[in-house]
Amino acid sequence: MARRTKAETNETIHTLTAIARRHFTEYGYADAALELIVQEANLTRGAVYHHFRSKKELFRSVLESVQREVAQRVERDASTSEDVWEQLYLGCRAFVMAAVEENRKRIMLIDGPAILGWNVWREMDEQHAMSLLRGQLRLMKEQGYLNRASIDAMTHLLSGALNEASLWLAHTETRPEALGEAMRTLKLLLEGIKLADVRQL
């Protein structure tokens, strides 16, 4: 019985989060009505508050799922190559591409930092995509690449660049052109790091 109850609870949370994500994506956090989310999920407000103490906490759960989704995309795309430099580029590229897609952009890049604050947003980023970036850089250093690099410094510098590029693309009106520029510049940036490491500057 307890096992079935736990499964039902998880299913309820999954359904509620999925519905809330659609509302937050379409209307934004401010205009998403908790009452409508509750009705669509066929729950009472009391049942919702049993799982989430507030609309803000529900939004945090949605953002967490989006961050996790982006990290999965990063890991998947990076794994399509055997070359560590190409893995780094593909992972960085995947982060930006996934973050600015319409079903993630508003939640992850616009409302996320504004509603929950940058500290919470960065904590989530560190647990997901940034953790993968650090792991890739550490692997590259262990294999003899990035010999002179500080892994912590490079992780934060690259992560900062990727986040800023994503925020820029999320707010720009000419996203297709800007996206191409961002990807070309990302490749140039990583090629520059590669050359600098080879030359041991």
Secondary structure, 3 states (H helix, E strand, C coil): CHHHHHHHHHHHHHHHHHHHHHHHHHHHHHHCCHHHHHHHCCCCHHHHHHHCCCHHHHHHHHHHHHHHHHHHHHHHHHCCCCCHHHHHHHHHHHHHHHHCCHHHHHHHHHHHHHHHCHHHHHHHHHHCHHHHHHHHHHHHHHCCCCCCCCHHHHHHHHHHHHHHHHHHHHHCCCHHHHHHHHHHHHHHHHHHHHHHHHHCC
